[in-house]
Amino acid sequence: MRLAVDIDIPYIETFLEQLSTEFSWDVIKFSDSFLNNKVINECDAIFVRSTSKIDDILMKGSKIIFIGSATSGYDHFDHNILNNSKYSTYVASGCNASAVVNWVLSCIGLLVFKKVISRNRMLGIIGYGNVGKLLSKILGNLNIKHKIYDPYLDLGNINDIKDCEVVSIHASYSKTGKFPSHELINSDFLDGASAKVIINSARGEIIDEDSILNNDILYLSDVFKGEPSPNTELISKCFIATPHIAGYSI
């Protein structure tokens, strides 16, 4: 068995040392910027981060049958790979939920401290997955009123969210399907909403960024379209802008 492993996965060296006491596997270590087809061609499994694009070009002709990703999403996977029965794939869903929730709570705490929002605010959560559920639980423990909208779970409706003073986005990103989230927050949403604040720690593409620029809404975001080269005008408008780090923690 030969493994290809991104050496920048946290604690991977310690983990590999533990594995070596039980298995005599060969390990090919790589840095993400040097990952290519030649590196993994003779490997049986690969372990990556969200920064590695897993597509047909990378996998062509390789022996790989297992792909593990130390992240919670599938955005870096090409659909051809996900739909190919040759590969078993695993992502660490929910691994960064606590970190993201802490980032959101920090945003809310600063908004209250700066007296931007009231202590009796109503908060709306879009998306009730790993992050949305944990955020809802903690808000409940803090006696913070909130509403939930997740069409896939038949929870709430978008109009309920429009009535909330603060909206926090935790939906998965999609352009197709029954409930696509692409630019879900747009001028139609904002023009008819009571929302004063949008907090986005999900995906930049869920927001129509032009509508944010053309509205007096307060925007706090960790994610942006066109990363790693986001719209600098939008960055300047943000109350808080962070470089996609909400999910990072020890």
KARAQUI-V496685 format. One record per residue. N is the residue number from 1. RES is the residue in one letter. PHI is phi as a letter, one per 20 degrees, with the letter a starting at -180 (* if undefined). BURIAL is # if it has 16 or more other ideal C-beta (glycine too) atoms within 10 Angstrom, else .. D_CENTER is the distance of its C-alpha to the mean C-alpha in whole Angstrom. Layout:
n:res:phi:burial:d_center
N:RES:PHI:BURIAL:D_CENTER
N:RES:PHI:BURIAL:D_CENTER
This chain:
n:res:phi:burial:d_center
1:M:*:.:32
2:R:c:.:30
3:L:d:#:26
4:A:d:#:24
5:V:c:#:22
6:D:f:#:20
7:I:f:.:22
8:D:e:.:19
9:I:f:#:17
10:P:g:.:18
11:Y:m:.:21
12:I:f:#:22
13:E:f:.:25
14:T:f:.:26
15:F:f:.:25
16:L:f:#:27
17:E:f:.:30
18:Q:f:.:30
19:L:f:.:29
20:S:f:.:32
21:T:f:.:35
22:E:d:.:34
23:F:c:.:33
24:S:d:.:35
25:W:e:.:32
26:D:e:.:32
27:V:c:#:29
28:I:d:.:28
29:K:e:.:26
30:F:b:#:24
31:S:e:.:22
32:D:g:.:19
33:S:f:.:21
34:F:d:.:24
35:L:f:#:22
36:N:b:.:25
37:N:g:.:26
38:K:f:.:29
39:V:f:#:28
40:I:d:#:26
41:N:g:.:29
42:E:d:.:31
43:C:e:#:28
44:D:e:#:28
45:A:b:#:24
46:I:c:#:21
47:F:c:#:19
48:V:c:#:16
49:R:d:.:13
50:S:f:#:10
51:T:e:.:12
52:S:e:#:15
53:K:e:.:15
54:I:e:#:17
55:D:c:.:20
56:D:f:.:23
57:I:f:.:24
58:L:f:#:23
59:M:e:#:24
60:K:g:.:28
61:G:m:.:30
62:S:f:#:29
63:K:e:.:30
64:I:f:#:26
65:I:c:.:25
66:F:c:.:22
67:I:c:#:19
68:G:d:#:17
69:S:c:#:13
70:A:e:#:12
71:T:b:#:9
72:S:d:#:7
73:G:c:#:6
74:Y:d:#:9
75:D:g:.:9
76:H:e:#:11
77:F:e:#:14
78:D:f:#:17
79:H:g:.:18
80:N:f:.:21
81:I:f:#:20
82:L:f:.:18
83:N:e:.:21
84:N:e:.:24
85:S:f:.:25
86:K:f:.:26
87:Y:d:#:23
88:S:e:.:22
89:T:c:.:18
90:Y:b:.:16
91:V:c:#:12
92:A:e:.:12
93:S:g:.:10
94:G:n:.:10
95:C:f:.:11
96:N:d:#:9
97:A:f:#:9
98:S:f:.:12
99:A:f:#:11
100:V:f:#:9
101:V:f:#:12
102:N:f:#:14
103:W:f:#:13
104:V:f:#:13
105:L:f:#:16
106:S:f:.:17
107:C:f:#:17
108:I:f:#:19
109:G:f:.:21
110:L:f:.:22
111:L:f:#:22
112:V:f:.:25
113:F:g:.:27
114:K:e:.:27
115:K:l:.:28
116:V:f:#:26
117:I:c:#:25
118:S:e:.:28
119:R:f:.:28
120:N:e:.:28
121:R:f:#:25
122:M:d:#:24
123:L:d:#:20
124:G:d:#:18
125:I:d:#:15
126:I:d:#:13
127:G:o:#:12
128:Y:c:#:13
129:G:e:#:11
130:N:g:#:11
131:V:f:#:9
132:G:g:#:12
133:K:f:#:14
134:L:f:#:14
135:L:f:#:14
136:S:f:#:17
137:K:f:.:19
138:I:f:.:19
139:L:f:#:20
140:G:f:.:23
141:N:f:.:24
142:L:e:.:24
143:N:l:.:26
144:I:e:#:24
145:K:f:.:24
146:H:b:#:21
147:K:c:#:21
148:I:c:#:18
149:Y:c:#:18
150:D:b:#:16
151:P:f:#:18
152:Y:f:.:18
153:L:d:.:19
154:D:l:.:22
155:L:d:.:21
156:G:m:#:22
157:N:b:.:22
158:I:f:.:21
159:N:f:.:24
160:D:f:.:24
161:I:f:#:20
162:K:f:#:22
163:D:e:.:25
164:C:e:#:23
165:E:f:#:23
166:V:c:#:19
167:V:d:#:16
168:S:d:#:13
169:I:e:#:10
170:H:c:#:8
171:A:e:#:9
172:S:f:#:7
173:Y:e:#:9
174:S:b:.:12
175:K:d:.:16
176:T:c:.:18
177:G:n:.:19
178:K:f:.:20
179:F:c:.:18
180:P:f:.:16
181:S:d:#:13
182:H:g:.:14
183:E:l:#:15
184:L:f:#:16
185:I:e:#:16
186:N:c:#:20
187:S:f:.:23
188:D:f:.:24
189:F:f:#:22
190:L:f:#:23
191:D:f:.:26
192:G:d:.:27
193:A:d:#:25
194:S:e:.:26
195:A:g:#:22
196:K:d:#:23
197:V:c:#:20
198:I:d:#:16
199:I:d:#:13
200:N:c:#:10
201:S:c:#:7
202:A:d:#:5
203:R:b:#:6
204:G:f:#:9
205:E:f:#:11
206:I:f:#:11
207:I:d:#:14
208:D:e:#:17
209:E:f:#:17
210:D:f:.:21
211:S:f:#:21
212:I:f:#:20
213:L:f:.:22
214:N:e:.:25
215:N:c:#:25
216:D:e:.:25
217:I:f:#:22
218:L:e:#:21
219:Y:c:#:17
220:L:c:#:15
221:S:b:#:12
222:D:d:#:9
223:V:c:#:8
224:F:b:#:11
225:K:f:#:13
226:G:m:.:15
227:E:g:.:13
228:P:e:.:15
229:S:c:.:17
230:P:f:#:16
231:N:f:#:19
232:T:f:.:21
233:E:f:.:22
234:L:f:#:19
235:I:g:.:19
236:S:f:.:22
237:K:f:#:22
238:C:f:#:19
239:F:f:#:20
240:I:c:.:17
241:A:c:#:15
242:T:c:#:13
243:P:e:.:12
244:H:l:#:9
245:I:c:.:10
246:A:g:#:9
247:G:e:#:8
248:Y:e:.:11
249:S:a:.:14
250:I:f:.:17
